[in-house]
Amino acid sequence: MNAEASTSPTPDLRRLKTKVFADGADLDGIRALAADRRIGGFTTNPTLMRKAGIRDYAAFAAAALEIVAGRPISFEVFADDEAEMERQARVIATWGDDVYVKIPVTNTAGRSTAPLVRRLTGDGVKLNVTALMIPNQVREVSAALAGGAPAYISVFAGRVADTGRDPLPILRESLRIMAPQPQLELIWASPRELLNVFQADEIGCHIITVTNDILGKLGLVGKDLLEYSLDTVKMFHRDASEAAFAV
């Protein structure tokens, strides 16, 4: 074994303090992941539900709640009008004690939902305020959640990274803003690679939501890099042979 490969820092899933939540809306996928005790909770959103072909929201939620066995799960409102958002949120909150209602940080006109968040959390509704990207949003939402029910704040770190910006300073600042309120947990949302799980853990992020394609790479954690290099060479050779390339 190559000494450099064997002595490189090796991540260890068993030492993670950050909770891993599965992000998806396919019931078979949720069922498979529910059997994995490393998965601490679940999240969904209307885009994932549409891709999964969900037509009956309430029926899907009831089935998902039965599968996840007492772990937290987030379901999002789909209205754009504040009054209808509130109505939907209060209905969704009745679906179970482990339900967190996802409220977008603004409506589609860019109007803040902080007043709605304040009313709901004050009435004991567990919330997951979603689609945040800058510390000022975290500051406003944290203030709205002050003194309320347990809640998540989802900062879309992956989308921040897609713009060429480093999301880590934003996440660190978000943690600082939220620190005075222990009932709040920061979610690293929209990760782009498995490394993000360990980055989230390193900065003390409470939760990271992970899609099935990234979760599928968990088996690679700690794999010897020299062995992985050889596997890659073998893959290239196998695919070239099966394609019967010639020059």
Backbone as CSV, one residue per row, in Angstrom:
resi,resn,N_x,N_y,N_z,CA_x,CA_y,CA_z,C_x,C_y,C_z
1,MET,0.849,-1.204,0.000,0.000,0.000,0.000,0.874,1.239,0.000
2,ASN,0.567,2.219,-0.811,1.297,3.467,-0.878,1.152,4.232,0.434
3,ALA,2.309,4.674,1.006,2.277,5.317,2.316,1.483,6.616,2.289
4,GLU,1.632,7.377,1.196,0.917,8.654,1.096,-0.580,8.440,1.095
5,ALA,-1.043,7.404,0.347,-2.479,7.117,0.290,-3.002,6.642,1.627
6,SER,-2.165,5.844,2.328,-2.649,5.249,3.574,-2.627,6.229,4.739
7,THR,-1.785,7.290,4.650,-1.695,8.215,5.770,-2.479,9.501,5.547
8,SER,-3.112,9.669,4.394,-3.949,10.837,4.169,-5.105,10.812,5.169
9,PRO,-5.569,11.985,5.603,-6.678,12.002,6.573,-7.868,11.200,6.066
10,THR,-8.364,10.311,6.914,-9.466,9.434,6.526,-10.726,9.836,7.273
11,PRO,-11.764,10.263,6.561,-13.015,10.640,7.239,-13.682,9.427,7.872
12,ASP,-14.400,9.666,8.933,-15.042,8.581,9.671,-16.499,8.964,9.946
13,LEU,-17.422,8.258,9.304,-18.841,8.554,9.478,-19.299,8.377,10.921
14,ARG,-18.626,7.491,11.648,-19.045,7.205,13.024,-18.796,8.390,13.954
15,ARG,-17.944,9.314,13.546,-17.608,10.453,14.399,-18.416,11.705,14.052
16,LEU,-19.281,11.593,13.092,-20.059,12.758,12.679,-20.981,13.234,13.805
17,LYS,-20.951,14.540,14.048,-21.928,15.144,14.950,-23.089,15.745,14.157
18,THR,-22.812,16.141,12.924,-23.859,16.671,12.047,-24.836,15.562,11.691
19,LYS,-26.125,15.855,11.822,-27.151,14.883,11.471,-27.370,14.868,9.955
20,VAL,-27.501,13.678,9.403,-27.736,13.525,7.971,-29.221,13.265,7.734
21,PHE,-29.856,14.166,6.983,-31.264,14.010,6.599,-31.314,13.638,5.109
22,ALA,-32.179,12.713,4.774,-32.372,12.323,3.375,-33.363,13.262,2.713
23,ASP,-33.028,13.707,1.506,-33.858,14.661,0.776,-34.434,13.967,-0.453
24,GLY,-35.746,13.768,-0.484,-36.359,13.090,-1.620,-37.852,12.928,-1.426
25,ALA,-38.503,12.417,-2.468,-39.956,12.247,-2.401,-40.405,10.921,-2.998
26,ASP,-39.469,10.033,-3.268,-39.809,8.710,-3.776,-40.025,7.780,-2.584
27,LEU,-41.213,7.230,-2.450,-41.530,6.435,-1.265,-40.641,5.202,-1.139
28,ASP,-40.296,4.577,-2.256,-39.402,3.414,-2.183,-38.027,3.835,-1.681
29,GLY,-37.563,5.004,-2.152,-36.279,5.507,-1.677,-36.321,5.865,-0.207
30,ILE,-37.408,6.491,0.226,-37.569,6.830,1.636,-37.586,5.559,2.480
31,ARG,-38.271,4.540,1.988,-38.356,3.276,2.720,-36.975,2.637,2.874
32,ALA,-36.191,2.648,1.798,-34.849,2.061,1.857,-33.956,2.830,2.831
33,LEU,-34.046,4.154,2.793,-33.191,4.968,3.652,-33.650,4.937,5.110
34,ALA,-34.932,4.708,5.329,-35.431,4.623,6.704,-34.812,3.447,7.448
35,ALA,-34.349,2.451,6.701,-33.705,1.288,7.321,-32.271,1.596,7.746
36,ASP,-31.748,2.728,7.299,-30.375,3.128,7.615,-30.419,4.056,8.824
37,ARG,-29.939,3.591,9.953,-30.030,4.377,11.190,-29.105,5.598,11.178
38,ARG,-28.241,5.714,10.160,-27.430,6.927,10.043,-28.263,8.110,9.574
39,ILE,-29.446,7.822,9.021,-30.327,8.877,8.532,-31.190,9.366,9.691
40,GLY,-30.980,10.641,10.068,-31.659,11.173,11.249,-32.995,11.821,10.979
41,GLY,-33.322,12.058,9.702,-34.578,12.698,9.365,-34.736,12.789,7.859
42,PHE,-35.831,13.418,7.438,-36.166,13.459,6.013,-36.720,14.832,5.653
43,THR,-36.462,15.235,4.417,-37.052,16.464,3.893,-37.601,16.203,2.498
44,THR,-38.578,16.996,2.109,-39.162,16.918,0.774,-39.364,18.353,0.285
45,ASN,-39.717,18.504,-0.967,-40.151,19.808,-1.470,-41.026,19.585,-2.697
46,PRO,-41.778,20.589,-3.125,-42.699,20.394,-4.255,-42.013,19.978,-5.548
47,THR,-40.788,20.440,-5.785,-40.069,20.051,-7.005,-39.751,18.569,-6.988
48,LEU,-39.249,18.066,-5.858,-38.953,16.637,-5.748,-40.230,15.810,-5.857
49,MET,-41.322,16.304,-5.275,-42.581,15.567,-5.325,-43.115,15.496,-6.756
50,ARG,-42.981,16.593,-7.474,-43.437,16.606,-8.875,-42.631,15.607,-9.701
51,LYS,-41.302,15.588,-9.489,-40.448,14.650,-10.223,-40.804,13.209,-9.895
52,ALA,-41.254,12.979,-8.660,-41.614,11.623,-8.235,-43.026,11.242,-8.668
53,GLY,-43.733,12.168,-9.312,-45.076,11.869,-9.800,-46.148,11.896,-8.740
54,ILE,-45.896,12.586,-7.616,-46.890,12.653,-6.546,-48.080,13.496,-6.991
55,ARG,-49.283,12.979,-6.783,-50.504,13.704,-7.131,-51.345,14.056,-5.897
56,ASP,-51.328,13.179,-4.910,-52.114,13.384,-3.691,-51.159,13.689,-2.551
57,TYR,-51.036,14.975,-2.201,-50.066,15.415,-1.200,-50.314,14.738,0.152
58,ALA,-51.559,14.791,0.612,-51.870,14.256,1.939,-51.628,12.757,2.011
59,ALA,-51.972,12.032,0.949,-51.763,10.583,0.940,-50.270,10.261,0.948
60,PHE,-49.508,11.030,0.169,-48.053,10.841,0.166,-47.484,11.086,1.563
61,ALA,-47.906,12.171,2.203,-47.398,12.510,3.525,-47.734,11.428,4.541
62,ALA,-48.954,10.905,4.477,-49.355,9.855,5.411,-48.495,8.613,5.234
63,ALA,-48.223,8.248,3.988,-47.387,7.081,3.720,-45.954,7.318,4.190
64,ALA,-45.429,8.517,3.919,-44.060,8.832,4.328,-43.916,8.823,5.846
65,LEU,-44.895,9.373,6.547,-44.842,9.415,8.002,-44.846,8.015,8.605
66,GLU,-45.582,7.131,7.993,-45.605,5.742,8.476,-44.246,5.087,8.292
67,ILE,-43.581,5.436,7.192,-42.284,4.831,6.883,-41.167,5.337,7.791
68,VAL,-41.151,6.644,8.070,-39.982,7.230,8.738,-39.920,6.945,10.230
69,ALA,-40.941,6.398,10.791,-40.903,5.846,12.148,-40.411,6.827,13.211
70,GLY,-41.091,7.960,13.313,-40.809,8.873,14.403,-39.670,9.843,14.177
71,ARG,-39.000,9.765,13.046,-37.956,10.735,12.752,-38.570,11.980,12.119
72,PRO,-37.934,13.142,12.291,-38.517,14.378,11.735,-38.573,14.350,10.220
73,ILE,-39.626,14.939,9.680,-39.779,15.044,8.234,-40.430,16.390,7.919
74,SER,-39.952,17.036,6.862,-40.441,18.358,6.479,-41.304,18.276,5.225
75,PHE,-42.472,18.922,5.292,-43.368,19.051,4.142,-43.599,20.537,3.892
76,GLU,-43.555,20.937,2.631,-43.594,22.360,2.295,-44.983,22.831,1.866
77,VAL,-45.315,24.047,2.257,-46.518,24.675,1.712,-46.262,24.972,0.239
78,PHE,-47.333,25.103,-0.537,-47.148,25.349,-1.972,-47.896,26.600,-2.433
79,ALA,-48.528,27.313,-1.507,-49.219,28.558,-1.850,-48.213,29.695,-1.971
80,ASP,-48.642,30.792,-2.597,-47.810,31.985,-2.709,-48.422,33.159,-1.947
81,ASP,-49.695,33.062,-1.665,-50.410,34.073,-0.887,-50.239,33.765,0.599
82,GLU,-49.939,34.798,1.393,-49.630,34.574,2.798,-50.768,33.915,3.565
83,ALA,-51.979,34.325,3.308,-53.117,33.744,4.028,-53.264,32.257,3.713
84,GLU,-53.090,31.915,2.445,-53.208,30.506,2.062,-52.003,29.705,2.559
85,MET,-50.829,30.322,2.552,-49.652,29.670,3.147,-49.944,29.291,4.602
86,GLU,-50.522,30.248,5.323,-50.803,30.005,6.735,-51.824,28.885,6.912
87,ARG,-52.847,28.902,6.089,-53.860,27.844,6.189,-53.227,26.482,5.939
88,GLN,-52.445,26.387,4.860,-51.797,25.116,4.536,-50.842,24.684,5.648
89,ALA,-50.087,25.640,6.176,-49.121,25.314,7.223,-49.806,24.713,8.446
90,ARG,-50.933,25.289,8.809,-51.631,24.797,10.002,-52.238,23.418,9.758
91,VAL,-52.655,23.145,8.528,-53.148,21.801,8.195,-52.003,20.802,8.234
92,ILE,-50.907,21.130,7.578,-49.756,20.223,7.521,-49.241,19.917,8.925
93,ALA,-49.251,20.913,9.786,-48.752,20.715,11.157,-49.552,19.671,11.925
94,THR,-50.796,19.433,11.523,-51.633,18.449,12.221,-51.313,17.022,11.804
95,TRP,-50.473,16.854,10.799,-50.202,15.507,10.277,-49.360,14.649,11.220
96,GLY,-48.654,15.275,12.157,-47.865,14.481,13.091,-46.950,15.333,13.947
97,ASP,-46.548,14.798,15.094,-45.677,15.526,16.016,-44.279,15.727,15.446
98,ASP,-43.892,14.897,14.504,-42.545,14.976,13.939,-42.503,15.774,12.637
99,VAL,-43.611,16.408,12.287,-43.691,17.189,11.054,-43.165,18.603,11.278
100,TYR,-42.264,19.010,10.387,-41.815,20.399,10.296,-42.393,20.979,9.013
101,VAL,-43.029,22.120,9.131,-43.659,22.747,7.966,-42.641,23.663,7.288
102,LYS,-42.395,23.408,6.005,-41.445,24.230,5.258,-42.150,25.488,4.740
103,ILE,-41.578,26.632,5.102,-42.065,27.927,4.650,-40.920,28.602,3.886
104,PRO,-41.122,28.998,2.636,-40.056,29.708,1.923,-39.786,31.061,2.574
105,VAL,-38.557,31.516,2.472,-38.156,32.759,3.134,-38.896,33.977,2.584
106,THR,-39.319,33.909,1.327,-40.145,34.958,0.716,-41.191,34.282,-0.156
107,ASN,-42.154,35.084,-0.629,-43.033,34.587,-1.682,-42.380,34.885,-3.028
108,THR,-43.070,34.598,-4.131,-42.445,34.760,-5.441,-42.246,36.222,-5.834
109,ALA,-42.852,37.140,-5.094,-42.637,38.564,-5.332,-41.486,39.107,-4.496
110,GLY,-40.854,38.229,-3.717,-39.737,38.650,-2.881,-40.147,39.247,-1.555
111,ARG,-41.422,39.131,-1.190,-41.906,39.680,0.080,-41.615,38.695,1.214
112,SER,-40.999,39.179,2.266,-40.591,38.333,3.384,-41.776,37.630,4.029
113,THR,-41.555,36.375,4.423,-42.582,35.626,5.153,-42.356,35.688,6.659
114,ALA,-41.444,36.566,7.115,-41.132,36.639,8.546,-42.370,36.861,9.421
115,PRO,-43.324,37.735,9.046,-44.518,37.890,9.895,-45.301,36.583,10.050
116,LEU,-45.416,35.826,8.962,-46.096,34.532,9.018,-45.319,33.561,9.900
117,VAL,-44.015,33.533,9.724,-43.158,32.664,10.538,-43.350,32.982,12.020
118,ARG,-43.406,34.256,12.337,-43.566,34.679,13.735,-44.897,34.180,14.308
119,ARG,-45.963,34.287,13.542,-47.279,33.826,14.032,-47.281,32.309,14.235
120,LEU,-46.753,31.592,13.264,-46.805,30.134,13.330,-45.954,29.584,14.471
121,THR,-44.727,30.077,14.580,-43.864,29.559,15.648,-44.421,29.932,17.015
122,GLY,-45.046,31.098,17.105,-45.656,31.508,18.369,-46.798,30.604,18.785
123,ASP,-47.411,29.954,17.808,-48.502,29.020,18.089,-48.018,27.577,18.208
124,GLY,-46.696,27.412,18.240,-46.134,26.076,18.475,-45.935,25.232,17.236
125,VAL,-46.064,25.804,16.044,-45.850,25.042,14.806,-44.352,24.912,14.548
126,LYS,-43.893,23.689,14.387,-42.484,23.453,14.050,-42.262,23.810,12.581
127,LEU,-41.255,24.633,12.337,-41.032,25.149,10.989,-39.655,24.770,10.452
128,ASN,-39.592,24.735,9.134,-38.325,24.639,8.411,-38.368,25.777,7.399
129,VAL,-37.738,26.892,7.738,-37.748,28.046,6.841,-36.668,27.815,5.794
130,THR,-37.065,27.874,4.518,-36.221,27.332,3.465,-35.861,28.356,2.400
131,ALA,-34.831,28.011,1.628,-34.366,28.791,0.469,-33.599,30.055,0.853
132,LEU,-32.999,30.080,2.042,-32.169,31.213,2.441,-30.785,31.103,1.797
133,MET,-30.158,32.262,1.547,-28.823,32.248,0.961,-27.875,33.290,1.526
134,ILE,-28.363,34.254,2.286,-27.481,35.292,2.810,-27.725,35.479,4.304
135,PRO,-26.703,35.950,5.041,-26.845,36.114,6.492,-27.974,37.049,6.902
136,ASN,-28.248,38.092,6.130,-29.344,38.991,6.512,-30.679,38.268,6.558
137,GLN,-30.875,37.301,5.655,-32.091,36.491,5.703,-32.115,35.654,6.978
138,VAL,-30.979,35.070,7.312,-30.888,34.260,8.535,-31.174,35.117,9.756
139,ARG,-30.657,36.334,9.752,-30.884,37.255,10.874,-32.376,37.573,11.033
140,GLU,-33.044,37.857,9.924,-34.460,38.197,9.977,-35.300,37.000,10.415
141,VAL,-35.002,35.841,9.868,-35.765,34.640,10.201,-35.522,34.230,11.653
142,SER,-34.276,34.312,12.104,-33.971,33.973,13.499,-34.748,34.867,14.461
143,ALA,-34.839,36.145,14.133,-35.599,37.060,14.976,-37.077,36.689,14.992
144,ALA,-37.596,36.272,13.842,-39.009,35.884,13.769,-39.280,34.604,14.563
145,LEU,-38.271,33.741,14.657,-38.423,32.464,15.354,-38.108,32.564,16.848
146,ALA,-37.667,33.711,17.287,-37.228,33.884,18.677,-38.327,33.498,19.659
147,GLY,-37.963,32.642,20.612,-38.892,32.258,21.661,-39.976,31.297,21.230
148,GLY,-39.877,30.787,20.008,-40.926,29.914,19.495,-40.602,28.442,19.579
149,ALA,-41.285,27.676,18.737,-41.138,26.219,18.714,-39.791,25.829,18.087
150,PRO,-39.371,24.575,18.255,-38.173,24.109,17.558,-38.301,24.352,16.056
151,ALA,-37.208,24.751,15.420,-37.279,25.099,14.004,-35.933,24.867,13.328
152,TYR,-36.005,24.677,12.013,-34.822,24.577,11.172,-34.734,25.820,10.288
153,ILE,-33.513,26.224,9.983,-33.265,27.253,8.987,-32.386,26.627,7.910
154,SER,-32.896,26.573,6.686,-32.191,25.896,5.591,-31.482,26.914,4.708
155,VAL,-30.160,26.896,4.755,-29.342,27.741,3.884,-28.859,26.891,2.713
156,PHE,-29.168,27.342,1.503,-28.891,26.550,0.311,-27.444,26.743,-0.145
157,ALA,-26.559,26.090,0.594,-25.124,26.235,0.375,-24.718,25.805,-1.031
158,GLY,-25.336,24.736,-1.536,-24.988,24.257,-2.866,-25.316,25.268,-3.951
159,ARG,-26.436,25.923,-3.809,-26.808,26.948,-4.794,-25.902,28.174,-4.681
160,VAL,-25.489,28.488,-3.457,-24.508,29.564,-3.287,-23.222,29.195,-4.036
161,ALA,-22.758,27.963,-3.860,-21.533,27.504,-4.518,-21.675,27.513,-6.035
162,ASP,-22.892,27.258,-6.522,-23.120,27.265,-7.972,-22.855,28.632,-8.588
163,THR,-22.900,29.690,-7.771,-22.656,31.045,-8.280,-21.178,31.419,-8.232
164,GLY,-20.330,30.483,-7.803,-18.906,30.755,-7.695,-18.490,31.320,-6.357
165,ARG,-19.429,31.401,-5.407,-19.126,31.919,-4.072,-18.899,30.773,-3.090
166,ASP,-18.034,30.989,-2.134,-17.774,30.015,-1.083,-18.891,30.116,-0.044
167,PRO,-19.656,29.045,0.170,-20.752,29.134,1.147,-20.318,29.036,2.599
168,LEU,-19.087,28.589,2.851,-18.677,28.351,4.237,-18.724,29.604,5.113
169,PRO,-18.263,30.768,4.651,-18.404,31.959,5.509,-19.861,32.293,5.823
170,ILE,-20.750,32.052,4.864,-22.173,32.322,5.086,-22.731,31.369,6.147
171,LEU,-22.343,30.116,6.063,-22.823,29.129,7.030,-22.266,29.404,8.426
172,ARG,-21.005,29.770,8.505,-20.420,30.093,9.810,-21.114,31.303,10.435
173,GLU,-21.372,32.313,9.628,-22.068,33.495,10.132,-23.494,33.141,10.549
174,SER,-24.122,32.253,9.800,-25.475,31.814,10.150,-25.486,31.130,11.508
175,LEU,-24.513,30.287,11.760,-24.412,29.615,13.052,-24.212,30.630,14.174
176,ARG,-23.408,31.643,13.928,-23.181,32.681,14.938,-24.478,33.431,15.249
177,ILE,-25.225,33.760,14.204,-26.490,34.489,14.374,-27.494,33.655,15.169
178,MET,-27.542,32.360,14.879,-28.534,31.483,15.489,-28.158,31.016,16.892
179,ALA,-26.890,31.151,17.260,-26.379,30.568,18.507,-27.172,30.931,19.760
180,PRO,-27.677,32.163,19.908,-28.414,32.485,21.143,-29.739,31.745,21.294
181,GLN,-30.170,31.059,20.237,-31.467,30.389,20.284,-31.283,28.871,20.089
182,PRO,-31.157,28.129,21.177,-30.853,26.699,21.080,-31.951,25.857,20.432
183,GLN,-33.142,26.424,20.284,-34.216,25.655,19.640,-34.094,25.668,18.112
184,LEU,-33.139,26.457,17.590,-32.950,26.558,16.146,-31.787,25.685,15.692
185,GLU,-31.959,25.018,14.543,-30.888,24.222,13.963,-30.676,24.653,12.513
186,LEU,-29.404,24.749,12.132,-29.052,25.138,10.774,-28.954,23.901,9.889
187,ILE,-29.612,23.970,8.736,-29.512,22.914,7.731,-28.637,23.400,6.582
188,TRP,-27.596,22.620,6.250,-26.829,22.807,5.020,-27.657,22.135,3.929
189,ALA,-28.310,22.935,3.120,-29.193,22.405,2.078,-28.488,22.404,0.731
190,SER,-28.965,21.581,-0.164,-28.495,21.434,-1.544,-27.005,21.152,-1.651
191,PRO,-26.485,20.169,-0.902,-25.063,19.827,-1.064,-24.798,19.310,-2.471
192,ARG,-23.562,19.457,-2.902,-23.190,19.048,-4.251,-22.283,17.826,-4.291
193,GLU,-21.682,17.486,-3.157,-20.773,16.338,-3.121,-20.698,15.795,-1.704
194,LEU,-20.219,14.562,-1.584,-20.157,13.908,-0.279,-19.243,14.664,0.681
195,LEU,-18.203,15.303,0.166,-17.300,16.084,1.006,-18.055,17.106,1.837
196,ASN,-19.168,17.629,1.310,-19.947,18.634,2.038,-20.418,18.117,3.395
197,VAL,-20.657,16.814,3.511,-21.084,16.240,4.792,-20.016,16.488,5.849
198,PHE,-18.763,16.272,5.488,-17.667,16.433,6.440,-17.321,17.904,6.655
199,GLN,-17.533,18.723,5.635,-17.358,20.169,5.813,-18.409,20.711,6.783
200,ALA,-19.636,20.242,6.641,-20.701,20.663,7.551,-20.363,20.283,8.988
201,ASP,-19.845,19.089,9.167,-19.484,18.617,10.497,-18.343,19.453,11.077
202,GLU,-17.389,19.810,10.232,-16.217,20.562,10.692,-16.598,21.938,11.232
203,ILE,-17.593,22.574,10.631,-17.965,23.920,11.098,-19.056,23.881,12.165
204,GLY,-19.563,22.695,12.491,-20.581,22.583,13.531,-21.998,22.789,13.052
205,CYS,-22.231,22.617,11.740,-23.589,22.718,11.209,-24.422,21.567,11.782
206,HIS,-25.638,21.860,12.182,-26.438,20.855,12.891,-26.892,19.715,11.992
207,ILE,-27.280,20.036,10.743,-27.913,19.071,9.850,-27.437,19.324,8.428
208,ILE,-27.330,18.269,7.632,-27.149,18.415,6.192,-28.165,17.524,5.495
209,THR,-28.834,18.069,4.492,-29.775,17.266,3.714,-29.033,16.688,2.512
210,VAL,-29.231,15.410,2.279,-28.448,14.725,1.257,-29.373,13.928,0.340
211,THR,-29.186,14.074,-0.959,-29.991,13.359,-1.942,-29.479,11.930,-2.132
212,ASN,-30.308,11.109,-2.767,-29.966,9.698,-2.935,-28.661,9.484,-3.683
213,ASP,-28.372,10.326,-4.687,-27.153,10.107,-5.459,-25.905,10.320,-4.604
214,ILE,-25.961,11.285,-3.685,-24.820,11.493,-2.793,-24.784,10.429,-1.705
215,LEU,-25.941,10.069,-1.177,-25.985,9.003,-0.167,-25.421,7.696,-0.717
216,GLY,-25.598,7.490,-2.021,-25.079,6.276,-2.645,-23.570,6.182,-2.600
217,LYS,-22.899,7.297,-2.320,-21.433,7.307,-2.254,-20.897,7.062,-0.852
218,LEU,-21.785,6.842,0.126,-21.331,6.640,1.498,-20.371,5.463,1.615
219,GLY,-20.565,4.476,0.752,-19.684,3.310,0.778,-18.247,3.614,0.394
220,LEU,-18.023,4.776,-0.202,-16.668,5.167,-0.593,-15.903,5.858,0.529
221,VAL,-16.587,6.237,1.587,-15.935,6.989,2.657,-14.786,6.173,3.251
222,GLY,-13.596,6.772,3.251,-12.417,6.112,3.808,-11.723,5.157,2.855
223,LYS,-12.225,5.015,1.633,-11.611,4.091,0.677,-10.166,4.506,0.408
224,ASP,-9.271,3.526,0.357,-7.872,3.803,0.065,-7.749,4.454,-1.314
225,LEU,-7.040,5.586,-1.389,-6.980,6.347,-2.626,-6.165,5.655,-3.712
226,LEU,-5.124,4.918,-3.329,-4.360,4.179,-4.329,-5.223,3.076,-4.944
227,GLU,-6.001,2.400,-4.095,-6.926,1.372,-4.585,-7.987,1.990,-5.496
228,TYR,-8.473,3.184,-5.104,-9.491,3.867,-5.902,-8.926,4.295,-7.263
229,SER,-7.667,4.700,-7.265,-6.994,5.050,-8.515,-6.944,3.847,-9.445
230,LEU,-6.577,2.675,-8.892,-6.516,1.469,-9.710,-7.904,1.080,-10.215
231,ASP,-8.921,1.208,-9.382,-10.297,0.921,-9.802,-10.692,1.793,-10.995
232,THR,-10.251,3.063,-10.959,-10.586,3.997,-12.029,-9.918,3.585,-13.335
233,VAL,-8.648,3.194,-13.239,-7.929,2.715,-14.427,-8.628,1.493,-15.012
234,LYS,-9.032,0.573,-14.145,-9.723,-0.632,-14.606,-11.056,-0.290,-15.273
235,MET,-11.770,0.702,-14.723,-13.037,1.113,-15.315,-12.827,1.647,-16.725
236,PHE,-11.821,2.527,-16.898,-11.543,3.066,-18.231,-11.213,1.949,-19.212
237,HIS,-10.387,0.983,-18.757,-9.987,-0.116,-19.640,-11.173,-0.988,-19.999
238,ARG,-12.012,-1.304,-19.014,-13.194,-2.145,-19.264,-14.143,-1.487,-20.255
239,ASP,-14.412,-0.193,-20.055,-15.347,0.504,-20.934,-14.782,0.638,-22.345
240,ALA,-13.484,0.865,-22.455,-12.873,0.954,-23.789,-12.938,-0.392,-24.504
241,SER,-12.706,-1.457,-23.754,-12.768,-2.807,-24.358,-14.168,-3.157,-24.804
242,GLU,-15.181,-2.831,-23.949,-16.566,-3.144,-24.313,-17.044,-2.313,-25.490
243,ALA,-16.460,-1.126,-25.664,-16.826,-0.278,-26.796,-16.106,-0.687,-28.078
244,ALA,-15.085,-1.571,-27.939,-14.317,-2.059,-29.094,-13.705,-0.925,-29.894
245,PHE,-13.129,0.057,-29.149,-12.488,1.185,-29.817,-11.265,0.730,-30.601
246,ALA,-10.977,1.429,-31.674,-9.770,1.158,-32.458,-9.263,2.466,-33.044
247,VAL,-7.930,2.564,-33.196,-7.327,3.744,-33.836,-6.351,3.294,-34.911
